């Protein structure tokens, strides 16, 4: 019979990441393991219990349960468990019991932490990481707050244009912020001085308020550098104020960007914004798959990739709205075009349909509605021609149900909240992801605030929404790792949209509803939920890491399909992944399932 340590070494040589350790290190680790036998049905540990170390299954099987007792995983030989609790505070976040007579190897906590610190392969494997976080590389991924001029030069609205010109000269700047009592009112640029003062022969004593650009487009300090590029190129402007809480905190100009090189997403935005025909725009959007490959290949974070791709869709939509107005004439009353679904959340990938609606000022008459029906058709047809295919569920502004005055929209949301039947739940899930794209944004702001407040106060509605969200579950299989599609074209594949990112999107929406949080983007919702105390710091961190891994894997698979000459889709074959990738993806799904269970237990669900 082999010596126990030699037996453990032979076993560890077949288990990743131990198989990457040098032989002398592997021998040391092997002596650190203790061997433990468990009878069928015996508990290894329960949730909240201090962990003795990392468990590795040598023989048998272990059932892992969430804190409510629901089975989330069935592990077999060579699987490890307990690392999530060890990486946090040392307390088990799940419960574990053996389902048959089993032999487990236990690596003490101190040795586990030593290996994390000394072995890169060990650290990568058990941190579920993807290596260095690529966020924050070039201009597109920089935060505006890191690029802007920290001390903007300002002028008062009643100051003369002569005074403004002198300030520009002395400070050697090409723009001024117009501020009164600390409140940002507008911007004055050298172009304004040329076109509105000199060209019109105005008196130098003319107040700045008469020639400034009032309420200009602005950005927040946490916006991305890509936002600067896209807005400047689409609107053909050279100055962008940075505003936070109504206060001017900086100014971005084209000069500030000269040390950076714009990526091709900005080129696509520029080409879409200047396109003369729908065919020209379709040629632009046809380049999106290659952009996806470029961005994923450059290790851009998934939220940056989807944001840049969504920016192109936004630009195409606004260009189509402008084309429609040029064809139909000015709108008879104010309106707002909104996107929902992935475009609304700024999470579009290489494959997206269109989900949109129209909100119209209550002053609209029956005759006016014909204009908006025509506008909706022009824009939706144009989007379809550009690759944003018609929504299979007809969730589009071309559907008269989703092209309505504000009073009708208010009645929709009121009815959905007060009578949360299955259809209301589905519609609410879609409409809580609305984001203004073009038109008068103020039409939506009050409605969003009212709806969130009304919905959050209705515990029955919240319970129904939670129950509805839990219908989308991660593809966890008990015996073979993943629950894959059983038949059809995508047999043995995982749907990385429906069973991958959607469960996290649903959780983010629930957190936003409970906390009355306005962000629509899923990652932003998770951040806001943590800040508002809707979820714990550790829970938010776990879920964010899981979401990042799932979303990044989805994008990498789409990029892989494009490189092979195929159209991107949402279906991933686990057999195409390495053991390393499959292990971490499954870990991420377990985290999502655990968080689903937590929100279902703490907030209550309805059958």
Buried (B, 14 or more C-beta within 10 A) or exposed (E): EEEEEEBBBEBBEEBBBBEBBEEEBBBBBBEBBEEBEBEEEEEBBEBEBEBBBBBBBBBBBBBBBBBBEEBBBBBBBBBBBBBBBBBBEEEBBBBBBBBEBBBBBBBBBEBBBBBBEEBEBBBBBBBBBBEEEEBEEBBBBBBBBEBBBEEBBBBBBEBBBBBBBEBBEEEEBBBBBBBBEEEBBBBBBBBBBEEBBEEEEBEEEBBBBEBBBEEBEBBBBEBBBBBBBBBBBBEEBBBBBBBBEEEBBBBBBBEBBEEBEBBBBBBBBBBBBBBEEBEBBBBBBEBBBBBBBBBBEBBBBBBBBBBBBBBBBBBBBBBBBEBBBEEBEEBBBBBBBBBBBBBBBBBBBBBBBBBBBBBBBEEBEEEBBEBBBEBBBBBBBBBBBBBBEBBEEEBBBBBEEBBBBBEEBBEBBBEBBEEBEEEBBBBBBBBBBBBBBBBBEEBBEEBBEEBBEBBBEBEEBBBBBBBBBBEBBBBBBBEEBBBBBEEEEBEEBBBBBBBBBBBBBBBBBBBBBBBBBEBBBBBBBBBBBBEBEBBEEBBBBBBBBBBBBBBBBBBBBBBBBBBEEEEBBBBBBBEEBEEEBBBBBBBBBBBBBBBBBBBBBEBEBEE
